[in-house]
Amino acid sequence: MDNIIEKKSFDFAVRIVNLYKHLTVNKREKVLSKQVLRSGTSVGANVAEAQQAQSKADFVSKMNIALKEISETKYWIKLLYATKYLSEEEETSILSDCIEIEKILVTIIKTSKQ
């Protein structure tokens, strides 16, 4: 993958799937983990869809959905930390990935609208 946002969002999805497995198997957490799985993997799916956009507006729309999904994922990660399912180290690490992806998406959206 040459596309940085495609690579980072895919790698992030892999990390989220592994987090989901850890939460469901080791922590026996089923509800919040399903939410973070859905939103965290949706980021990359929307980025991938955007690559096949039919227009610039369609591209921006898909990237905006990816941006909303990364924001939602940040919420679930913070909630998992607040409810003691994640350590501070785990939360900080995953949130740093979220923030990096969020910044890239914001830049892509701003650039695409010009």
Backbone as JSON Lines, residues from 0, in Angstrom:
{"i":0,"aa":"M","n":[0.84,-1.19,0.0],"ca":[0.0,0.0,0.0],"c":[0.88,1.24,0.0]}
{"i":1,"aa":"D","n":[0.75,2.04,-1.03],"ca":[1.5,3.29,-1.12],"c":[0.77,4.41,-0.39]}
{"i":2,"aa":"N","n":[-0.54,4.32,-0.34],"ca":[-1.37,5.35,0.25],"c":[-1.26,5.3,1.78]}
{"i":3,"aa":"I","n":[-0.75,6.38,2.38],"ca":[-0.47,6.4,3.82],"c":[-1.72,6.2,4.66]}
{"i":4,"aa":"I","n":[-2.83,6.85,4.29],"ca":[-4.05,6.72,5.1],"c":[-4.64,5.31,4.95]}
{"i":5,"aa":"E","n":[-4.52,4.73,3.77],"ca":[-4.99,3.35,3.6],"c":[-4.18,2.41,4.49]}
{"i":6,"aa":"K","n":[-2.87,2.57,4.48],"ca":[-2.01,1.7,5.3],"c":[-2.27,1.89,6.79]}
{"i":7,"aa":"K","n":[-2.28,3.14,7.23],"ca":[-2.47,3.41,8.65],"c":[-3.85,2.96,9.13]}
{"i":8,"aa":"S","n":[-4.89,3.16,8.33],"ca":[-6.24,2.76,8.76],"c":[-6.39,1.24,8.73]}
{"i":9,"aa":"F","n":[-5.7,0.57,7.8],"ca":[-5.72,-0.9,7.77],"c":[-4.99,-1.47,8.98]}
{"i":10,"aa":"D","n":[-3.78,-0.95,9.23],"ca":[-3.01,-1.4,10.4],"c":[-3.78,-1.14,11.7]}
{"i":11,"aa":"F","n":[-4.48,-0.02,11.74],"ca":[-5.29,0.31,12.91],"c":[-6.44,-0.7,13.06]}
{"i":12,"aa":"A","n":[-7.07,-1.07,11.96],"ca":[-8.15,-2.06,12.0],"c":[-7.64,-3.39,12.54]}
{"i":13,"aa":"V","n":[-6.45,-3.8,12.11],"ca":[-5.84,-5.04,12.62],"c":[-5.64,-4.92,14.13]}
{"i":14,"aa":"R","n":[-5.15,-3.78,14.57],"ca":[-4.94,-3.56,16.01],"c":[-6.27,-3.63,16.77]}
{"i":15,"aa":"I","n":[-7.32,-3.06,16.19],"ca":[-8.64,-3.06,16.82],"c":[-9.21,-4.48,16.9]}
{"i":16,"aa":"V","n":[-9.03,-5.27,15.84],"ca":[-9.49,-6.67,15.85],"c":[-8.77,-7.44,16.97]}
{"i":17,"aa":"N","n":[-7.47,-7.21,17.09],"ca":[-6.7,-7.88,18.16],"c":[-7.14,-7.41,19.55]}
{"i":18,"aa":"L","n":[-7.46,-6.12,19.67],"ca":[-7.99,-5.6,20.93],"c":[-9.33,-6.27,21.25]}
{"i":19,"aa":"Y","n":[-10.18,-6.38,20.25],"ca":[-11.48,-7.04,20.42],"c":[-11.3,-8.48,20.93]}
{"i":20,"aa":"K","n":[-10.38,-9.2,20.31],"ca":[-10.11,-10.59,20.74],"c":[-9.65,-10.61,22.2]}
{"i":21,"aa":"H","n":[-8.74,-9.7,22.54],"ca":[-8.23,-9.62,23.91],"c":[-9.36,-9.32,24.9]}
{"i":22,"aa":"L","n":[-10.2,-8.34,24.57],"ca":[-11.28,-7.93,25.48],"c":[-12.31,-9.04,25.67]}
{"i":23,"aa":"T","n":[-12.65,-9.73,24.58],"ca":[-13.69,-10.76,24.69],"c":[-13.18,-12.04,25.34]}
{"i":24,"aa":"V","n":[-11.94,-12.41,25.04],"ca":[-11.39,-13.66,25.59],"c":[-10.85,-13.46,27.01]}
{"i":25,"aa":"N","n":[-9.98,-12.48,27.2],"ca":[-9.3,-12.3,28.49],"c":[-10.09,-11.51,29.51]}
{"i":26,"aa":"K","n":[-10.87,-10.54,29.05],"ca":[-11.62,-9.67,29.97],"c":[-13.11,-10.02,30.01]}
{"i":27,"aa":"R","n":[-13.54,-10.9,29.13],"ca":[-14.94,-11.3,29.03],"c":[-15.89,-10.11,28.84]}
{"i":28,"aa":"E","n":[-15.42,-9.13,28.11],"ca":[-16.21,-7.94,27.84],"c":[-16.81,-8.07,26.44]}
{"i":29,"aa":"K","n":[-18.12,-7.98,26.31],"ca":[-18.77,-8.24,25.02],"c":[-19.44,-7.02,24.39]}
{"i":30,"aa":"V","n":[-19.87,-6.04,25.18],"ca":[-20.68,-4.95,24.66],"c":[-19.82,-3.81,24.1]}
{"i":31,"aa":"L","n":[-18.96,-3.25,24.93],"ca":[-18.11,-2.13,24.5],"c":[-17.13,-2.57,23.42]}
{"i":32,"aa":"S","n":[-16.63,-3.8,23.57],"ca":[-15.66,-4.3,22.59],"c":[-16.27,-4.42,21.19]}
{"i":33,"aa":"K","n":[-17.56,-4.76,21.13],"ca":[-18.25,-4.86,19.84],"c":[-18.37,-3.47,19.21]}
{"i":34,"aa":"Q","n":[-18.62,-2.47,20.04],"ca":[-18.73,-1.09,19.54],"c":[-17.4,-0.59,18.97]}
{"i":35,"aa":"V","n":[-16.32,-0.83,19.73],"ca":[-15.01,-0.36,19.27],"c":[-14.57,-1.15,18.03]}
{"i":36,"aa":"L","n":[-14.95,-2.41,17.95],"ca":[-14.64,-3.22,16.76],"c":[-15.33,-2.63,15.53]}
{"i":37,"aa":"R","n":[-16.6,-2.29,15.68],"ca":[-17.38,-1.76,14.57],"c":[-16.83,-0.41,14.08]}
{"i":38,"aa":"S","n":[-16.65,0.52,15.02],"ca":[-16.19,1.85,14.6],"c":[-14.72,1.84,14.16]}
{"i":39,"aa":"G","n":[-13.89,1.08,14.87],"ca":[-12.46,1.06,14.56],"c":[-12.12,0.44,13.21]}
{"i":40,"aa":"T","n":[-12.89,-0.57,12.81],"ca":[-12.64,-1.19,11.5],"c":[-13.33,-0.43,10.38]}
{"i":41,"aa":"S","n":[-14.35,0.33,10.73],"ca":[-15.09,1.12,9.74],"c":[-14.25,2.24,9.14]}
{"i":42,"aa":"V","n":[-13.29,2.73,9.91],"ca":[-12.41,3.81,9.42],"c":[-11.75,3.37,8.11]}
{"i":43,"aa":"G","n":[-11.05,2.24,8.15],"ca":[-10.35,1.73,6.97],"c":[-11.29,1.35,5.84]}
{"i":44,"aa":"A","n":[-12.45,0.83,6.19],"ca":[-13.42,0.45,5.15],"c":[-13.89,1.68,4.38]}
{"i":45,"aa":"N","n":[-14.12,2.77,5.08],"ca":[-14.55,4.0,4.41],"c":[-13.42,4.64,3.61]}
{"i":46,"aa":"V","n":[-12.2,4.55,4.12],"ca":[-11.04,5.04,3.37],"c":[-10.89,4.23,2.08]}
{"i":47,"aa":"A","n":[-11.06,2.91,2.17],"ca":[-10.97,2.05,0.98],"c":[-12.07,2.4,-0.03]}
{"i":48,"aa":"E","n":[-13.28,2.61,0.48],"ca":[-14.39,3.0,-0.41],"c":[-14.1,4.32,-1.1]}
{"i":49,"aa":"A","n":[-13.51,5.25,-0.37],"ca":[-13.21,6.57,-0.92],"c":[-12.28,6.48,-2.11]}
{"i":50,"aa":"Q","n":[-11.42,5.47,-2.13],"ca":[-10.48,5.31,-3.24],"c":[-11.21,5.03,-4.56]}
{"i":51,"aa":"Q","n":[-12.43,4.55,-4.46],"ca":[-13.24,4.25,-5.65],"c":[-14.39,5.25,-5.82]}
{"i":52,"aa":"A","n":[-14.23,6.41,-5.22],"ca":[-15.29,7.43,-5.25],"c":[-15.64,7.82,-6.69]}
{"i":53,"aa":"Q","n":[-16.91,8.14,-6.88],"ca":[-17.39,8.51,-8.21],"c":[-17.18,9.99,-8.51]}
{"i":54,"aa":"S","n":[-16.91,10.77,-7.47],"ca":[-16.68,12.2,-7.64],"c":[-15.88,12.71,-6.45]}
{"i":55,"aa":"K","n":[-15.43,13.95,-6.55],"ca":[-14.71,14.56,-5.44],"c":[-15.62,14.65,-4.21]}
{"i":56,"aa":"A","n":[-16.89,14.99,-4.43],"ca":[-17.86,15.09,-3.33],"c":[-18.05,13.74,-2.66]}
{"i":57,"aa":"D","n":[-18.11,12.69,-3.44],"ca":[-18.25,11.33,-2.9],"c":[-17.01,10.97,-2.08]}
{"i":58,"aa":"F","n":[-15.84,11.32,-2.6],"ca":[-14.57,11.07,-1.9],"c":[-14.56,11.78,-0.54]}
{"i":59,"aa":"V","n":[-14.9,13.06,-0.55],"ca":[-14.92,13.86,0.69],"c":[-15.94,13.29,1.67]}
{"i":60,"aa":"S","n":[-17.08,12.87,1.17],"ca":[-18.12,12.29,2.01],"c":[-17.63,11.03,2.72]}
{"i":61,"aa":"K","n":[-16.97,10.13,1.98],"ca":[-16.44,8.88,2.57],"c":[-15.34,9.19,3.6]}
{"i":62,"aa":"M","n":[-14.49,10.16,3.29],"ca":[-13.44,10.53,4.23],"c":[-14.04,11.16,5.49]}
{"i":63,"aa":"N","n":[-15.12,11.92,5.32],"ca":[-15.81,12.49,6.48],"c":[-16.42,11.4,7.36]}
{"i":64,"aa":"I","n":[-16.95,10.36,6.74],"ca":[-17.49,9.23,7.51],"c":[-16.35,8.55,8.28]}
{"i":65,"aa":"A","n":[-15.21,8.36,7.62],"ca":[-14.05,7.78,8.29],"c":[-13.64,8.65,9.49]}
{"i":66,"aa":"L","n":[-13.68,9.96,9.33],"ca":[-13.34,10.89,10.41],"c":[-14.32,10.74,11.58]}
{"i":67,"aa":"K","n":[-15.61,10.61,11.28],"ca":[-16.61,10.4,12.34],"c":[-16.36,9.09,13.06]}
{"i":68,"aa":"E","n":[-15.98,8.06,12.32],"ca":[-15.74,6.74,12.92],"c":[-14.51,6.76,13.83]}
{"i":69,"aa":"I","n":[-13.46,7.51,13.45],"ca":[-12.28,7.57,14.32],"c":[-12.62,8.35,15.59]}
{"i":70,"aa":"S","n":[-13.47,9.35,15.48],"ca":[-13.92,10.09,16.66],"c":[-14.72,9.19,17.59]}
{"i":71,"aa":"E","n":[-15.6,8.39,17.02],"ca":[-16.38,7.44,17.82],"c":[-15.46,6.42,18.49]}
{"i":72,"aa":"T","n":[-14.48,5.95,17.76],"ca":[-13.53,4.98,18.31],"c":[-12.8,5.57,19.52]}
{"i":73,"aa":"K","n":[-12.4,6.84,19.42],"ca":[-11.75,7.5,20.56],"c":[-12.67,7.47,21.78]}
{"i":74,"aa":"Y","n":[-13.95,7.7,21.58],"ca":[-14.9,7.66,22.68],"c":[-14.92,6.29,23.36]}
{"i":75,"aa":"W","n":[-15.02,5.23,22.56],"ca":[-15.08,3.87,23.11],"c":[-13.78,3.51,23.83]}
{"i":76,"aa":"I","n":[-12.64,3.94,23.29],"ca":[-11.35,3.66,23.94],"c":[-11.3,4.35,25.31]}
{"i":77,"aa":"K","n":[-11.74,5.61,25.35],"ca":[-11.76,6.35,26.62],"c":[-12.7,5.67,27.63]}
{"i":78,"aa":"L","n":[-13.83,5.2,27.15],"ca":[-14.78,4.51,28.02],"c":[-14.21,3.18,28.52]}
{"i":79,"aa":"L","n":[-13.54,2.45,27.65],"ca":[-12.91,1.19,28.06],"c":[-11.84,1.44,29.13]}
{"i":80,"aa":"Y","n":[-11.13,2.55,29.0],"ca":[-10.13,2.91,30.02],"c":[-10.82,3.3,31.33]}
{"i":81,"aa":"A","n":[-11.85,4.14,31.23],"ca":[-12.56,4.63,32.42],"c":[-13.22,3.49,33.2]}
{"i":82,"aa":"T","n":[-13.56,2.42,32.5],"ca":[-14.21,1.27,33.15],"c":[-13.21,0.14,33.44]}
{"i":83,"aa":"K","n":[-11.92,0.49,33.35],"ca":[-10.83,-0.41,33.76],"c":[-10.62,-1.64,32.87]}
{"i":84,"aa":"Y","n":[-11.12,-1.58,31.64],"ca":[-10.85,-2.68,30.7],"c":[-9.52,-2.48,29.99]}
{"i":85,"aa":"L","n":[-9.05,-1.23,29.94],"ca":[-7.76,-0.92,29.33],"c":[-6.87,-0.25,30.37]}
{"i":86,"aa":"S","n":[-5.58,-0.53,30.3],"ca":[-4.62,0.16,31.16],"c":[-4.38,1.56,30.58]}
{"i":87,"aa":"E","n":[-3.78,2.42,31.37],"ca":[-3.45,3.77,30.9],"c":[-2.51,3.7,29.7]}
{"i":88,"aa":"E","n":[-1.56,2.78,29.76],"ca":[-0.6,2.59,28.67],"c":[-1.31,2.17,27.38]}
{"i":89,"aa":"E","n":[-2.24,1.23,27.48],"ca":[-3.0,0.78,26.3],"c":[-3.84,1.92,25.74]}
{"i":90,"aa":"E","n":[-4.52,2.64,26.62],"ca":[-5.36,3.75,26.17],"c":[-4.52,4.8,25.45]}
{"i":91,"aa":"T","n":[-3.41,5.2,26.05],"ca":[-2.54,6.23,25.48],"c":[-2.03,5.81,24.1]}
{"i":92,"aa":"S","n":[-1.62,4.57,23.99],"ca":[-1.08,4.06,22.74],"c":[-2.13,4.05,21.62]}
{"i":93,"aa":"I","n":[-3.31,3.54,21.93],"ca":[-4.37,3.46,20.91],"c":[-4.88,4.86,20.55]}
{"i":94,"aa":"L","n":[-5.04,5.72,21.57],"ca":[-5.49,7.09,21.29],"c":[-4.49,7.84,20.44]}
{"i":95,"aa":"S","n":[-3.21,7.57,20.61],"ca":[-2.21,8.24,19.79],"c":[-2.36,7.83,18.32]}
{"i":96,"aa":"D","n":[-2.68,6.56,18.07],"ca":[-2.98,6.12,16.7],"c":[-4.22,6.82,16.16]}
{"i":97,"aa":"C","n":[-5.25,6.92,17.0],"ca":[-6.5,7.59,16.6],"c":[-6.23,9.04,16.19]}
{"i":98,"aa":"I","n":[-5.47,9.73,17.02],"ca":[-5.18,11.15,16.77],"c":[-4.37,11.33,15.49]}
{"i":99,"aa":"E","n":[-3.42,10.44,15.27],"ca":[-2.63,10.5,14.03],"c":[-3.52,10.31,12.8]}
{"i":100,"aa":"I","n":[-4.38,9.31,12.83],"ca":[-5.3,9.06,11.71],"c":[-6.25,10.24,11.54]}
{"i":101,"aa":"E","n":[-6.76,10.75,12.64],"ca":[-7.67,11.9,12.61],"c":[-7.03,13.1,11.92]}
{"i":102,"aa":"K","n":[-5.78,13.4,12.27],"ca":[-5.06,14.54,11.66],"c":[-4.88,14.34,10.16]}
{"i":103,"aa":"I","n":[-4.54,13.12,9.75],"ca":[-4.36,12.83,8.32],"c":[-5.68,13.02,7.58]}
{"i":104,"aa":"L","n":[-6.76,12.48,8.16],"ca":[-8.08,12.61,7.53],"c":[-8.51,14.07,7.41]}
{"i":105,"aa":"V","n":[-8.3,14.86,8.45],"ca":[-8.66,16.29,8.4],"c":[-7.89,16.99,7.29]}
{"i":106,"aa":"T","n":[-6.61,16.69,7.17],"ca":[-5.78,17.28,6.12],"c":[-6.29,16.87,4.73]}
{"i":107,"aa":"I","n":[-6.59,15.6,4.55],"ca":[-7.1,15.11,3.26],"c":[-8.41,15.8,2.91]}
{"i":108,"aa":"I","n":[-9.3,15.91,3.88],"ca":[-10.61,16.52,3.64],"c":[-10.45,17.99,3.27]}
{"i":109,"aa":"K","n":[-9.63,18.72,4.03],"ca":[-9.4,20.16,3.74],"c":[-8.79,20.35,2.36]}
{"i":110,"aa":"T","n":[-7.8,19.55,2.03],"ca":[-7.11,19.63,0.74],"c":[-8.06,19.31,-0.4]}
{"i":111,"aa":"S","n":[-8.9,18.31,-0.21],"ca":[-9.83,17.87,-1.26],"c":[-10.94,18.88,-1.53]}
{"i":112,"aa":"K","n":[-11.25,19.68,-0.53],"ca":[-12.32,20.68,-0.7],"c":[-11.85,21.91,-1.44]}
{"i":113,"aa":"Q","n":[-10.53,22.1,-1.58],"ca":[-9.99,23.29,-2.25],"c":[-10.1,23.19,-3.75]}
